[in-house]
Amino acid sequence: MRRESDTPPFAVTQTVHRALGPLVVLEVGALKVRLTPREAHTLALALFAVRDGRSAETELFMSPIASDGIFVAPVGSDGIAVETSAGPVALDWQAVGELGAQLSPAAVPG
């Protein structure tokens, strides 16, 4: 179990693409994907749905329009495992919620 003082194994930042406009940049281990705000929101909704048991999906997948990388994360009983070129990065349910909230605060369940 992670402690509050632990640094999450991901980073979410913002950038601007000259044609697509504002983008959300997600880095997990060796994976870096650029998401449109709508894609980030959709991924956040999926993360909360599997975390909260509202979705029986066994894998999350997204091929963002502004990125060469893809987001693939099998869902397990303790969280998700984001696939990267350096191997999977495990996120427990707490980290999944933190990631969802950073990707899209509007997606946080009320």
Backbone torsions as a table, in degrees:
resi	resn	phi	psi	omega
1	MET	NA	136.8	-179.5
2	ARG	-77.4	152.5	174.0
3	ARG	-100.1	157.3	-179.6
4	GLU	-57.1	-31.5	-177.6
5	SER	-77.5	-12.4	-180.0
6	ASP	-69.6	141.8	175.8
7	THR	-80.6	131.1	179.1
8	PRO	-63.0	150.4	-178.1
9	PRO	-81.8	27.7	179.4
10	PHE	-147.1	163.2	174.4
11	ALA	-138.1	140.4	176.6
12	VAL	-124.6	120.4	179.7
13	THR	-130.3	177.4	-179.2
14	GLN	-118.5	150.2	172.6
15	THR	-150.2	176.3	177.4
16	VAL	-129.1	130.8	176.1
17	HIS	-97.7	139.1	-174.8
18	ARG	-62.2	-27.2	179.9
19	ALA	-105.8	-35.0	-174.7
20	LEU	-93.5	-13.0	179.9
21	GLY	84.0	-147.6	-176.7
22	PRO	-63.1	138.3	177.1
23	LEU	-132.7	154.3	173.5
24	VAL	-105.5	127.9	-179.4
25	VAL	-104.4	121.9	178.8
26	LEU	-110.7	125.4	175.6
27	GLU	-120.4	123.9	174.9
28	VAL	-130.9	111.3	-176.2
29	GLY	55.1	-126.8	-178.8
30	ALA	-84.0	-1.7	-178.5
31	LEU	-90.5	133.6	174.2
32	LYS	-135.9	118.9	177.9
33	VAL	-127.4	145.1	176.4
34	ARG	-106.8	126.4	-175.8
35	LEU	-118.4	142.6	168.5
36	THR	-68.6	160.1	177.3
37	PRO	-56.1	-37.1	178.3
38	ARG	-66.3	-41.0	177.2
39	GLU	-64.4	-42.3	178.8
40	ALA	-61.4	-41.1	178.8
41	HIS	-65.2	-43.9	179.2
42	THR	-62.0	-44.2	178.4
43	LEU	-64.1	-41.1	178.2
44	ALA	-61.0	-43.8	178.1
45	LEU	-59.8	-41.9	179.0
46	ALA	-65.3	-40.4	178.8
47	LEU	-61.3	-46.3	179.3
48	PHE	-66.0	-37.0	-178.9
49	ALA	-64.1	-43.0	178.9
50	VAL	-73.8	-37.4	178.8
51	ARG	-60.5	-43.0	-174.7
52	ASP	-87.8	1.8	178.5
53	GLY	75.6	15.1	177.7
54	ARG	-86.0	-6.3	178.8
55	SER	-133.8	135.6	178.5
56	ALA	-95.5	15.2	179.4
57	GLU	-57.7	143.1	178.8
58	THR	-103.6	-7.0	178.6
59	GLU	-155.8	136.7	173.3
60	LEU	-100.6	135.9	-178.0
61	PHE	-140.4	135.3	173.0
62	MET	-148.6	132.5	174.5
63	SER	-112.6	90.2	-173.8
64	PRO	-65.2	145.0	-178.0
65	ILE	-64.5	-32.4	-173.6
66	ALA	-99.8	16.1	-173.0
67	SER	-137.1	147.4	173.1
68	ASP	-80.3	-25.4	-178.9
69	GLY	-84.3	162.5	175.0
70	ILE	-121.8	154.7	177.0
71	PHE	-104.2	117.6	177.3
72	VAL	-130.8	129.1	-179.0
73	ALA	-148.0	104.2	172.3
74	PRO	-61.6	144.0	-179.3
75	VAL	-100.8	129.9	177.9
76	GLY	-120.4	-174.0	-178.5
77	SER	-72.9	-23.9	-177.1
78	ASP	-106.0	-1.9	-178.1
79	GLY	151.4	-151.0	179.0
80	ILE	-122.6	162.6	176.5
81	ALA	-126.4	102.8	-178.1
82	VAL	-74.5	124.2	-179.3
83	GLU	-78.9	130.3	176.8
84	THR	-132.5	167.8	179.0
85	SER	-65.6	-19.9	179.2
86	ALA	-97.9	7.7	-179.0
87	GLY	112.0	169.5	-176.2
88	PRO	-70.1	146.9	174.9
89	VAL	-115.3	115.1	-177.6
90	ALA	-79.5	133.0	173.2
91	LEU	-121.4	120.6	176.3
92	ASP	-74.0	174.3	-175.1
93	TRP	-61.5	-33.1	176.7
94	GLN	-62.8	-46.8	179.2
95	ALA	-65.3	-36.2	177.3
96	VAL	-60.0	-44.4	177.9
97	GLY	-64.1	-40.8	178.0
98	GLU	-63.4	-42.0	178.8
99	LEU	-63.5	-47.5	178.7
100	GLY	-57.1	-43.3	-179.3
101	ALA	-65.6	-36.3	178.8
102	GLN	-73.6	-35.3	178.9
103	LEU	-67.5	-39.8	-178.8
104	SER	-158.7	97.4	177.8
105	PRO	-54.6	-29.5	-179.8
106	ALA	-68.3	-16.8	-178.6
107	ALA	-86.9	-10.1	-176.7
108	VAL	-62.5	125.1	179.2
109	PRO	-59.7	141.5	-178.4
110	GLY	-80.8	NA	NA
